[in-house]
Amino acid sequence: MTRSHHPLSEKIKTSNREITENIQKSHSQTWRQRDNILPIKTLPDPRLIIGLTLVVGSFLFVVAIYYGIINP
């Protein structure tokens, strides 16, 4: 018995292979990696981040000295 190849079945196989390849390409990054990427525009100015860190650090240092956690 010989199996006859139908042109439509070959087209479906090719189409399925293309779809599978496209899915593999689109899933090369997981959704978690895509969601964790923050564009630079959404982050505040680096000078603001550094300034706030220094202010909060200084405040905590003074509070630690006041309550005796740090003895100068």
FENZI-V582039 format. One record per helix or strand of 3 or more residues. SS is the DSSP state (H for helix, E for strand). FROM is the first residue (numbers start at 1). LEN is the number of residues. If there is no record, write none. Layout:
# FENZI-V582039
SS:FROM:LEN
SS:FROM:LEN
This chain:
# FENZI-V582039
H:7:20
H:31:6
H:40:3
H:46:21
